[in-house]
Each structure stands twice: as C-alpha cells, then as structure tokens.
Amino acid sequence: MPPPSRRSFLKTLACTGLAGAGLLAHAPARAQAFPRAFSSFFVDVEPLKAKGWGPFADLIRQAALDELHRSFADRIDPRGPRFVLLITDVFLTASPDPGSGSRGRGGGGGNHDGMDGEALAIGPRGQILARHPQHAVLDVARRSTDPDEPGRAVALAQHYVRWLRRRL
C-alpha cells in the first residue's frame, strides 16, 4: 500500500484536531524516543512556499528527500512509522564573504546559511509518535558569492538531514 499523500496527512491532522489544539507541542523533543526505522519519507516545504520561496522550496524539498533516502537507507522497514520532515524556514546570507554583515534572505546573517524544521514520526492513523525540532547552520564563507545559488540551498538541505541522522 502506498504511503498516505501529503493532503491526506494534513487532513488527518485537521480532523483529529492535533494541529489546532496545540497538541503537537505537548512534550519536549528529548522526552520522546524517536523510532529507529521508517516505512517512508516525506518532506513538507509548505511554510517556505507561503513565504514566497516557490520553485526554490521544491528544490530544497527534493534535496532533503534525496538525502533522507541516502542517510537513512539502513533504517527502512515497512512496519515503521512514516518520517516527515517539516522545513519551516531557510536563511541564506546575502553576502557569504568573510567581511559581510548580517543581511540575508529570510533573516540569515554573517557567513552562515541556516535551516529550521522538525522531524516527525507519523503512525498509521496519522498520529505523531515522536518529534525532533532542529536548527542547523552551514558556514558558506568559502562556498559562493551568489545569495540565491541553488547549490547552496541543496548543500544546506543535505547538511540539515545529515545532522538529523547524527541526532536520531
């Protein structure tokens, strides 16, 4: 059976009242044991699209999804919960050279790009079994001078997922 679609996942959240009731934030991330194996992976970039990132958000989604499959390849089990990565914000510094200030698309600063999000383990009925919020930064001083370079966004998404692998 194919994994549930994003639409059915969000509909389940809305129907159960989890999102609206604030029940998604009921326990700190450290108090929840994240599962060791996952049946499938999904990356949600709707918060980025709502901020106007458009196709660039799709690039980030695909890079993160590809990296999830690579980084967690040894932890795939059809009996496990679904792994959903919700990416809520991306910060690309406008000037990645060492002397730059703290201007950035989305509020990034200095010589670092950053990404905020949350890993969720989703059970068979759409229930959140575990969550792990995370912020990751990547030093870009020696990488590029183009603030919207797709390669920087891909590298940041990969870096974010690799940190998740270390933490989970």
N, CA, C and O of each residue as an XYZ file, in Angstrom:
672
protein
N       0.844     -1.178      0.000
C       0.000      0.000      0.000
C       0.889      1.240      0.000
O       1.810      1.325      0.812
N       0.643      2.198     -0.881
C       1.474      3.405     -0.931
C       1.273      4.236      0.334
O       0.221      4.170      0.970
N       2.300      5.022      0.692
C       2.165      5.885      1.870
C       1.088      6.931      1.644
O       0.784      7.279      0.503
N       0.508      7.434      2.731
C      -0.531      8.454      2.568
C       0.031      9.707      1.908
O       1.200     10.049      2.089
N      -0.798     10.369      1.159
C      -0.376     11.592      0.490
C      -0.252     12.721      1.511
O      -0.738     12.609      2.637
N       0.392     13.792      1.113
C       0.516     14.962      1.986
C      -0.867     15.488      2.344
O      -1.132     15.854      3.489
N      -1.746     15.518      1.341
C      -3.098     16.023      1.564
C      -3.833     15.186      2.611
O      -4.482     15.737      3.500
N      -3.735     13.840      2.509
C      -4.432     13.004      3.487
C      -3.790     13.128      4.866
O      -4.480     13.050      5.883
N      -2.474     13.319      4.902
C      -1.792     13.520      6.185
C      -2.294     14.797      6.860
O      -2.632     14.784      8.043
N      -2.341     15.895      6.109
C      -2.799     17.160      6.677
C      -4.276     17.102      7.051
O      -4.695     17.689      8.049
N      -5.065     16.388      6.239
C      -6.473     16.236      6.548
C      -6.654     15.463      7.855
O      -7.514     15.802      8.669
N      -5.843     14.427      8.051
C      -5.898     13.651      9.288
C      -5.562     14.531     10.482
O      -6.223     14.462     11.518
N      -4.527     15.363     10.336
C      -4.166     16.270     11.429
C      -5.318     17.216     11.752
O      -5.643     17.448     12.917
N      -5.926     17.756     10.703
C      -7.029     18.695     10.919
C      -8.232     18.001     11.549
O      -8.873     18.550     12.444
N      -8.533     16.803     11.083
C      -9.706     16.078     11.597
C      -9.523     15.648     13.051
O     -10.478     15.639     13.827
N      -8.296     15.292     13.412
C      -8.067     14.867     14.789
C      -7.898     16.050     15.722
O      -7.890     15.890     16.943
N      -7.763     17.241     15.149
C      -7.640     18.432     15.976
C      -6.263     18.611     16.575
O      -6.074     19.488     17.418
N      -5.290     17.803     16.164
C      -3.949     17.899     16.748
C      -3.315     19.252     16.485
O      -2.772     19.877     17.396
N      -3.382     19.703     15.242
C      -2.709     20.949     14.899
C      -3.365     22.138     15.588
O      -2.677     22.961     16.191
N      -4.674     22.235     15.505
C      -5.379     23.384     16.060
C      -5.398     23.416     17.568
O      -5.437     24.493     18.162
N      -5.372     22.265     18.200
C      -5.460     22.214     19.661
C      -4.111     22.414     20.335
O      -4.034     22.452     21.563
N      -3.061     22.542     19.559
C      -1.744     22.732     20.157
C      -1.184     21.458     20.755
O      -0.240     21.510     21.543
N      -1.740     20.330     20.400
C      -1.266     19.077     20.965
C       0.038     18.606     20.352
O       0.667     17.682     20.868
N       0.449     19.225     19.266
C       1.705     18.837     18.645
C       2.898     19.234     19.508
O       3.978     18.663     19.358
N       2.729     20.178     20.384
C       3.842     20.667     21.189
C       3.699     20.263     22.650
O       4.135     21.003     23.531
N       3.110     19.128     22.925
C       2.818     18.746     24.300
C       4.005     18.219     25.082
O       3.966     18.222     26.313
N       5.051     17.770     24.423
C       6.188     17.211     25.149
C       7.483     17.677     24.510
O       7.546     17.850     23.292
N       8.519     17.883     25.315
C       9.803     18.283     24.746
C      10.386     17.157     23.892
O      10.119     15.980     24.135
N      11.182     17.530     22.894
C      11.720     16.548     21.954
C      12.544     15.477     22.665
O      12.482     14.310     22.280
N      13.301     15.834     23.673
C      14.151     14.863     24.344
C      13.337     13.817     25.114
O      13.836     12.725     25.387
N      12.113     14.138     25.459
C      11.288     13.210     26.225
C      10.704     12.118     25.337
O      10.182     11.124     25.843
N      10.785     12.288     24.029
C      10.208     11.325     23.113
C      11.305     10.508     22.442
O      12.265     11.063     21.908
N      11.156      9.198     22.473
C      12.114      8.329     21.795
C      11.740      8.262     20.323
O      10.640      7.832     19.977
N      12.645      8.683     19.465
C      12.369      8.650     18.034
C      12.570      7.221     17.544
O      13.534      6.569     17.943
N      11.686      6.724     16.690
C      11.817      5.350     16.184
C      13.138      5.139     15.454
O      13.762      6.094     14.991
N      13.549      3.907     15.357
C      14.814      3.570     14.701
C      14.634      3.242     13.219
O      15.603      3.290     12.461
N      13.408      2.909     12.791
C      13.175      2.531     11.401
C      11.915      3.232     10.893
O      11.016      3.569     11.664
N      11.875      3.442      9.565
C      10.791      4.203      8.957
C      10.292      3.513      7.691
O      11.075      2.932      6.941
N       8.990      3.581      7.464
C       8.410      2.955      6.274
C       8.573      3.816      5.034
O       8.694      3.291      3.927
N       8.579      5.132      5.207
C       8.684      6.043      4.066
C       9.129      7.411      4.554
O       9.180      7.679      5.754
N       9.449      8.268      3.595
C       9.926      9.611      3.897
C       9.099     10.637      3.127
O       8.669     10.392      2.000
N       8.888     11.781      3.755
C       8.163     12.873      3.124
C       8.755     14.183      3.626
O       9.062     14.306      4.812
N       8.919     15.154      2.747
C       9.425     16.471      3.124
C       8.358     17.503      2.794
O       7.905     17.596      1.653
N       7.959     18.276      3.793
C       6.931     19.306      3.650
C       7.606     20.677      3.648
O       8.258     21.055      4.621
N       7.448     21.409      2.561
C       8.031     22.750      2.441
C       6.952     23.822      2.281
O       7.242     24.930      1.830
N       5.726     23.502      2.645
C       4.641     24.482      2.512
C       4.927     25.788      3.264
O       4.586     26.857      2.755
N       5.545     25.743      4.468
C       5.868     27.024      5.124
C       6.802     27.898      4.275
O       6.692     29.124      4.302
N       7.712     27.280      3.528
C       8.603     28.045      2.653
C       7.828     28.631      1.474
O       8.043     29.779      1.087
N       6.932     27.837      0.913
C       6.124     28.331     -0.205
C       5.246     29.490      0.239
O       5.038     30.441     -0.514
N       4.735     29.413      1.454
C       3.896     30.502      1.981
C       4.706     31.789      2.148
O       4.141     32.883      2.149
N       6.023     31.659      2.287
C       6.901     32.824      2.424
C       7.417     33.303      1.074
O       8.237     34.219      1.015
N       6.944     32.690     -0.016
C       7.311     33.157     -1.345
C       8.514     32.477     -1.966
O       9.059     32.994     -2.941
N       8.949     31.348     -1.449
C      10.122     30.672     -1.987
C       9.808     29.904     -3.267
O      10.731     29.580     -4.015
N       8.550     29.605     -3.544
C       8.122     28.966     -4.787
C       8.950     27.773     -5.214
O       9.171     26.857     -4.423
N       9.420     27.771     -6.478
C      10.177     26.629     -7.006
C      11.470     26.357     -6.223
O      11.959     25.227     -6.194
N      12.009     27.392     -5.598
C      13.221     27.201     -4.791
C      12.906     26.272     -3.615
O      13.758     25.479     -3.213
N      11.699     26.362     -3.063
C      11.273     25.455     -1.987
C      11.219     24.022     -2.497
O      11.572     23.092     -1.772
N      10.778     23.835     -3.749
C      10.737     22.492     -4.327
C      12.141     21.913     -4.481
O      12.348     20.716     -4.282
N      13.098     22.758     -4.832
C      14.493     22.327     -4.927
C      14.990     21.848     -3.556
O      15.639     20.806     -3.457
N      14.685     22.604     -2.513
C      15.078     22.240     -1.154
C      14.397     20.936     -0.738
O      15.024     20.061     -0.142
N      13.097     20.816     -1.060
C      12.362     19.596     -0.725
C      13.004     18.376     -1.364
O      13.222     17.367     -0.694
N      13.306     18.458     -2.640
C      13.876     17.305     -3.338
C      15.267     16.962     -2.812
O      15.601     15.786     -2.665
N      16.081     17.983     -2.528
C      17.419     17.724     -1.986
C      17.329     17.051     -0.618
O      18.081     16.119     -0.334
N      16.415     17.520      0.225
C      16.250     16.914      1.554
C      15.716     15.490      1.435
O      16.172     14.599      2.152
N      14.763     15.265      0.544
C      14.195     13.929      0.364
C      15.254     12.951     -0.140
O      15.351     11.829      0.358
N      16.042     13.369     -1.119
C      17.121     12.517     -1.629
C      18.105     12.172     -0.511
O      18.548     11.029     -0.394
N      18.439     13.163      0.302
C      19.392     12.924      1.392
C      18.788     12.041      2.477
O      19.503     11.238      3.075
N      17.497     12.168      2.745
C      16.840     11.268      3.702
C      16.980      9.823      3.239
O      17.305      8.940      4.033
N      16.737      9.586      1.961
C      16.851      8.226      1.424
C      18.278      7.709      1.521
O      18.486      6.529      1.806
N      19.267      8.569      1.288
C      20.674      8.156      1.401
C      21.081      7.949      2.854
O      21.641      6.912      3.208
N      20.798      8.934      3.684
C      21.280      8.911      5.069
C      20.586      7.877      5.949
O      21.185      7.351      6.887
N      19.323      7.588      5.645
C      18.566      6.643      6.462
C      18.293      5.335      5.713
O      17.367      4.606      6.071
N      19.076      5.032      4.690
C      18.851      3.835      3.877
C      18.877      2.558      4.713
O      18.150      1.609      4.420
N      19.699      2.530      5.737
C      19.803      1.336      6.572
C      18.698      1.250      7.630
O      18.652      0.301      8.412
N      17.821      2.238      7.645
C      16.759      2.274      8.661
C      15.364      2.247      8.040
O      14.419      2.797      8.605
N      15.237      1.613      6.890
C      13.940      1.486      6.235
C      13.335      0.134      6.597
O      13.969     -0.912      6.455
N      12.093      0.186      7.068
C      11.355     -1.017      7.441
C       9.878     -0.726      7.175
O       9.343      0.241      7.718
N       9.205     -1.536      6.355
C       7.813     -1.248      6.021
C       6.876     -1.229      7.231
O       5.766     -0.705      7.141
N       7.307     -1.790      8.352
C       6.482     -1.793      9.562
C       6.661     -0.525     10.397
O       5.910     -0.302     11.346
N       7.641      0.301     10.055
C       7.912      1.508     10.829
C       6.961      2.644     10.508
O       6.196      2.562      9.548
N       7.001      3.706     11.302
C       6.179      4.888     11.027
C       6.740      5.666      9.839
O       7.856      5.413      9.385
N       5.969      6.589      9.359
C       6.405      7.471      8.279
C       7.264      8.587      8.875
O       6.933      9.131      9.929
N       8.349      8.924      8.212
C       9.238     10.004      8.619
C       8.837     11.241      7.811
O       8.944     11.246      6.585
N       8.379     12.282      8.499
C       8.006     13.527      7.835
C       8.955     14.621      8.306
O       9.088     14.867      9.505
N       9.602     15.264      7.368
C      10.471     16.395      7.671
C       9.736     17.664      7.259
O       9.457     17.878      6.079
N       9.429     18.493      8.236
C       8.769     19.770      8.005
C       9.840     20.857      8.053
O      10.441     21.089      9.102
N      10.078     21.514      6.941
C      11.067     22.595      6.885
C      10.305     23.907      7.009
O       9.498     24.251      6.146
N      10.570     24.634      8.089
C       9.796     25.837      8.387
C      10.471     27.139      7.959
O       9.789     28.131      7.700
N      11.789     27.147      7.883
C      12.463     28.382      7.494
C      13.854     28.084      6.954
O      14.512     27.131      7.373
N      14.284     28.912      6.023
C      15.628     28.837      5.449
C      16.196     30.241      5.451
O      15.513     31.200      5.093
N      17.452     30.354      5.859
C      18.132     31.643      5.889
C      19.377     31.539      5.015
O      20.287     30.766      5.313
N      19.417     32.322      3.932
C      20.605     32.377      3.085
C      21.209     33.757      3.238
O      20.562     34.767      2.962
N      22.450     33.790      3.679
C      23.114     35.072      3.856
C      23.275     35.743      2.487
O      23.547     35.075      1.489
N      23.109     37.040      2.453
C      23.174     37.774      1.186
C      24.590     37.897      0.657
O      24.807     37.926     -0.554
N      25.550     37.970      1.560
C      26.941     38.145      1.170
C      27.796     37.148      1.930
O      28.197     37.426      3.061
N      28.084     36.007      1.348
C      28.808     34.992      2.094
C      30.315     35.205      2.210
O      31.033     34.265      2.549
N      30.814     36.403      1.941
C      32.248     36.614      2.119
C      32.552     36.952      3.577
O      31.659     37.392      4.301
N      33.801     36.755      4.023
C      34.149     36.936      5.433
C      33.847     38.302      6.012
O      33.652     38.415      7.222
N      33.799     39.355      5.189
C      33.566     40.692      5.722
C      32.114     41.129      5.680
O      31.810     42.297      5.924
N      31.213     40.202      5.373
C      29.819     40.604      5.195
C      29.124     40.896      6.505
O      29.535     40.446      7.575
N      28.064     41.660      6.385
C      27.230     41.959      7.545
C      26.189     40.882      7.744
O      26.347     39.759      7.264
N      25.132     41.220      8.446
C      24.131     40.202      8.750
C      22.850     40.395      7.951
O      21.748     40.232      8.475
N      23.006     40.746      6.664
C      21.825     40.832      5.808
C      21.596     39.462      5.212
O      22.549     38.754      4.885
N      20.358     39.090      5.071
C      20.098     37.796      4.449
C      18.662     37.641      4.060
O      17.772     38.271      4.631
N      18.445     36.811      3.098
C      17.086     36.481      2.685
C      16.463     35.680      3.815
O      16.965     34.611      4.162
N      15.407     36.165      4.380
C      14.756     35.469      5.465
C      15.393     35.739      6.813
O      14.982     35.135      7.803
N      16.375     36.619      6.894
C      16.934     36.975      8.185
C      18.220     36.276      8.544
O      18.662     36.366      9.690
N      18.845     35.578      7.600
C      20.119     34.928      7.897
C      21.179     35.972      8.131
O      20.949     37.153      7.870
N      22.327     35.572      8.613
C      23.312     36.588      8.867
C      24.721     36.081      8.808
O      24.971     34.877      8.861
N      25.656     37.025      8.696
C      27.066     36.702      8.721
C      27.457     35.775      7.593
O      27.032     35.951      6.451
N      28.261     34.796      7.918
C      28.783     33.855      6.931
C      28.073     32.512      6.997
O      28.643     31.491      6.613
N      26.868     32.501      7.467
C      26.173     31.236      7.667
C      24.805     31.222      6.997
O      24.066     32.207      7.015
N      24.493     30.074      6.406
C      23.134     29.793      5.972
C      22.524     28.923      7.062
O      23.247     28.207      7.756
N      21.218     28.972      7.219
C      20.580     28.176      8.260
C      19.245     27.616      7.824
O      18.621     28.104      6.882
N      18.820     26.582      8.527
C      17.540     25.944      8.242
C      16.895     25.527      9.552
O      17.553     24.980     10.438
N      15.598     25.792      9.665
C      14.798     25.374     10.814
C      13.759     24.375     10.333
O      13.261     24.453      9.210
N      13.450     23.440     11.211
C      12.420     22.472     10.873
C      12.190     21.492     11.987
O      12.616     21.693     13.124
N      11.509     20.429     11.638
C      11.152     19.432     12.635
C      10.954     18.085     11.949
O      10.294     17.979     10.916
N      11.545     17.064     12.555
C      11.329     15.692     12.091
C      10.180     15.112     12.900
O      10.135     15.251     14.122
N       9.251     14.462     12.207
C       8.094     13.859     12.859
C       8.017     12.386     12.477
O       8.221     12.028     11.318
N       7.722     11.541     13.451
C       7.419     10.132     13.186
C       5.894     10.024     13.230
O       5.279     10.315     14.255
N       5.290      9.607     12.124
C       3.839      9.586     11.987
C       3.353      8.140     11.956
O       3.797      7.343     11.129
N       2.441      7.812     12.859
C       1.880      6.470     12.952
C       0.869      6.177     11.856
O       0.567      7.044     11.036
N       0.346      4.955     11.840
C      -0.549      4.519     10.762
C      -1.872      5.282     10.690
O      -2.506      5.305      9.635
N      -2.297      5.898     11.773
C      -3.550      6.666     11.760
C      -3.297      8.166     11.734
O      -4.195      8.951     12.035
N      -2.088      8.569     11.378
C      -1.755      9.983     11.297
C      -1.326     10.599     12.612
O      -1.109     11.808     12.680
N      -1.198      9.797     13.659
C      -0.799     10.331     14.955
C       0.718     10.576     14.997
O       1.503      9.829     14.413
N       1.094     11.626     15.693
C       2.507     11.950     15.837
C       3.055     11.118     16.993
O       2.643     11.274     18.142
N       3.992     10.236     16.664
C       4.590      9.350     17.659
C       5.786     10.002     18.342
O       6.036      9.775     19.526
N       6.524     10.814     17.588
C       7.700     11.492     18.130
C       8.009     12.685     17.248
O       7.622     12.737     16.080
N       8.711     13.636     17.829
C       9.098     14.834     17.097
C      10.491     15.261     17.539
O      10.908     15.022     18.672
N      11.190     15.896     16.618
C      12.536     16.388     16.912
C      12.747     17.708     16.174
O      13.063     17.704     14.984
N      12.575     18.845     16.869
C      12.858     20.139     16.231
C      14.369     20.320     16.090
O      15.144     19.813     16.901
N      14.770     21.044     15.060
C      16.204     21.225     14.846
C      16.474     22.518     14.081
O      15.698     22.929     13.218
N      17.583     23.137     14.420
C      18.125     24.277     13.677
C      19.533     23.870     13.269
O      20.303     23.385     14.098
N      19.872     24.059     12.020
C      21.222     23.730     11.556
C      21.772     24.914     10.785
O      21.036     25.594     10.071
N      23.070     25.159     10.930
C      23.741     26.229     10.196
C      24.908     25.653      9.413
O      25.492     24.636      9.786
N      25.229     26.321      8.329
C      26.315     25.895      7.465
C      27.154     27.116      7.110
O      26.629     28.118      6.624
N      28.457     27.028      7.353
C      29.370     28.122      7.033
C      29.533     28.191      5.516
O      29.896     27.201      4.881
N      29.269     29.345      4.948
C      29.323     29.487      3.490
C      30.388     30.475      3.044
O      30.419     30.843      1.870
N      31.250     30.911      3.928
C      32.228     31.946      3.599
C      33.093     31.571      2.405
O      33.468     32.443      1.622
N      33.412     30.304      2.253
C      34.295     29.891      1.160
C      33.552     29.178      0.038
O      34.191     28.618     -0.853
N      32.233     29.180      0.054
C      31.473     28.395     -0.929
C      31.068     29.193     -2.166
O      31.272     28.713     -3.281
N      30.510     30.376     -2.016
C      29.952     31.096     -3.161
C      29.679     32.543     -2.792
O      29.657     32.903     -1.615
N      29.474     33.360     -3.798
C      29.084     34.738     -3.533
C      27.674     35.033     -4.043
O      27.207     36.165     -3.912
N      26.998     34.068     -4.608
C      25.647     34.260     -5.122
C      24.634     33.911     -4.031
O      24.552     32.748     -3.635
N      23.857     34.883     -3.531
C      22.959     34.612     -2.405
C      21.816     33.652     -2.716
O      21.243     33.065     -1.798
N      21.473     33.480     -3.985
C      20.366     32.592     -4.331
C      20.825     31.366     -5.106
O      20.032     30.735     -5.804
N      22.075     31.037     -4.987
C      22.608     29.900     -5.727
C      21.914     28.604     -5.302
O      21.896     28.277     -4.115
N      21.349     27.873     -6.247
C      20.691     26.615     -5.900
C      21.617     25.622     -5.205
O      21.172     24.857     -4.349
N      22.882     25.626     -5.556
C      23.830     24.713     -4.922
C      23.946     24.933     -3.417
O      24.133     23.975     -2.667
N      23.838     26.172     -2.971
C      23.887     26.454     -1.525
C      22.662     25.900     -0.830
O      22.764     25.353      0.269
N      21.497     26.036     -1.462
C      20.272     25.509     -0.866
C      20.322     23.985     -0.778
O      19.902     23.402      0.222
N      20.832     23.348     -1.818
C      20.965     21.887     -1.813
C      21.937     21.459     -0.716
O      21.647     20.534      0.042
N      23.080     22.121     -0.629
C      24.073     21.782      0.405
C      23.490     21.969      1.806
O      23.752     21.163      2.699
N      22.715     23.006      1.999
C      22.106     23.260      3.302
C      21.090     22.174      3.650
O      21.065     21.701      4.786
N      20.257     21.775      2.697
C      19.280     20.709      2.943
C      19.982     19.398      3.271
O      19.555     18.674      4.170
N      21.051     19.087      2.552
C      21.807     17.860      2.831
C      22.441     17.912      4.219
O      22.401     16.935      4.968
N      23.013     19.040      4.546
C      23.632     19.234      5.862
C      22.601     19.043      6.972
O      22.883     18.394      7.980
N      21.423     19.601      6.789
C      20.353     19.501      7.776
C      19.977     18.033      8.025
O      19.857     17.602      9.172
N      19.795     17.281      6.951
C      19.414     15.865      7.081
C      20.546     15.060      7.714
O      20.283     14.169      8.522
N      21.785     15.352      7.370
C      22.915     14.617      7.972
C      22.990     14.860      9.474
O      23.343     13.962     10.237
N      22.657     16.076      9.894
C      22.595     16.355     11.343
C      21.464     15.575     11.984
O      21.612     15.063     13.094
N      20.337     15.480     11.295
C      19.237     14.667     11.823
C      19.686     13.225     12.027
O      19.378     12.611     13.048
N      20.407     12.695     11.063
C      20.890     11.310     11.176
C      21.766     11.150     12.416
O      21.651     10.158     13.135
N      22.629     12.114     12.663
C      23.506     12.047     13.860
C      22.702     12.128     15.149
O      23.016     11.455     16.131
N      21.671     12.951     15.139
C      20.894     13.183     16.352
C      19.863     12.091     16.629
O      19.531     11.825     17.784
N      19.361     11.462     15.574
C      18.329     10.453     15.746
C      18.950      9.073     15.705
O      18.243      8.073     15.833
